[in-house]
Every structure is written in C-alpha cells, then in structure tokens.
Amino acid sequence: MGRGEIRRKAELYDETAWMYDKRYGYQQSLKHAAALSELPVGKKDVVADLGCGTGDLLKKIRNLGGLGVGFDFSLKMLLEARRKHPDLDFVLADVHRLPLKPSSCSKVFAVTLLQNVNVNVFLEELARICRPHGQALLSSLAKVAEPFIQSILKLRPRKIFSVDEDIMAVMELQG
C-alpha cells in the first residue's frame, strides 16, 4: 500500500467524519468495550490509540487513568475528535511513521485499522514504539482480514476473537 492509496483512504474518512459517530458509533462502542476488557488500561500505562477516529476510545482510556494520545491520518476525523474531547491529545500522523520515540508505549490499540495499512510496515512500527513486553490490541474488518491474520499469527497472539464486523488480536510484544 503506497502513500497515494493511504492519502485516498484518508480523504474518504475526511468526507464522512461529520457523520461517522451516527453511522458507526454503536459498533465502535462494542469494539471499544471488548478491547478494554481484553487489554485493561491502568494508571501506569502510556497508550497510543492508532486510527483514533473521533476519539471515543481515547476518552475511555483517559477515564481509566491511562495516559494516551490518539493518532489518525484524517484531519477532519481529528477535528471532530477535538470538538468532542477538547481535553485529549490528538496528532495527525501516518501509522507507518509515528512521531513517537522508540519504546515509548506500554499499550497500543488499533481498532478497525489494519485494513487501511501496509500490515508488515505497520507491525515494524508497532515493535519500534512499544516497550519490551508491551501489549497491543489490533483489529481489522473481518471481510478483509486474511492478510492481517496471517501476519498476526506469526507473532503468537494471546487471543484472537471477533466483535461485530472485526477480527481482533491481543498480543504481548517481545523485547
């Protein structure tokens, strides 16, 4: 997946940002609840919410005491997130090249993201930003999840499960 394709996907999210929560809010809340149940966040956690969309998962992370930052490639999604959650931190970024120091995150969430990325490049970036023994919850839309599943299986996930239209994987990253 090249930069041009990533930019086109970001533009599609830009076009729908104004109605994203009305269209997908309920499904996202189901996924967020399952994600936080499988990968709980505590006060000592430094969390990256990759593909944060309108910021609802990041708000839940903050309410649980985690320190987090949301990243998305869609400027309009981030503007919507900022409108809804002005107390949170959001960054416009490509998840293939995150503006984070190595080993800076104890936990990473990437909910309904992997269908929008080059999975191998993304997994390298994930390994770079996570602390040794950091944990991640990653998901993809089930209808396009085959490449994601093949790549994730190599990392020996703790659990793979489905929620709504997503396949999710929880894993500890070796370090």
Stockholm file with secondary structure:
# STOCKHOLM 1.0

chainA/1-175         MGRGEIRRKAELYDETAWMYDKRYGYQQSLKHAAALSELPVGKKDVVADLGCGTGDLLKKIRNLGGLGVGFDFSLKMLLEARRKHPDLDFVLADVHRLPLKPSSCSKVFAVTLLQNVNVNVFLEELARICRPHGQALLSSLAKVAEPFIQSILKLRPRKIFSVDEDIMAVMELQG
#=GR chainA/1-175 SS CCHHHHHHHHHHHHHHGGGHHHHHHHHHHHHHHHHHHHSCCCTTCEEEEETCTTSHHHHHHHHTTCEEEEEESCHHHHHHHHHHCTTSCEEECCTTSCSCCTTCEEEEEETTCGGGSCHHHHHHHHHHHEEEEEEEEEEEEGGGCHHHHHHHHTTCCSEEEEETTEEEEEEECCC
#=GC SS_cons         CCHHHHHHHHHHHHHHGGGHHHHHHHHHHHHHHHHHHHSCCCTTCEEEEETCTTSHHHHHHHHTTCEEEEEESCHHHHHHHHHHCTTSCEEECCTTSCSCCTTCEEEEEETTCGGGSCHHHHHHHHHHHEEEEEEEEEEEEGGGCHHHHHHHHTTCCSEEEEETTEEEEEEECCC
//
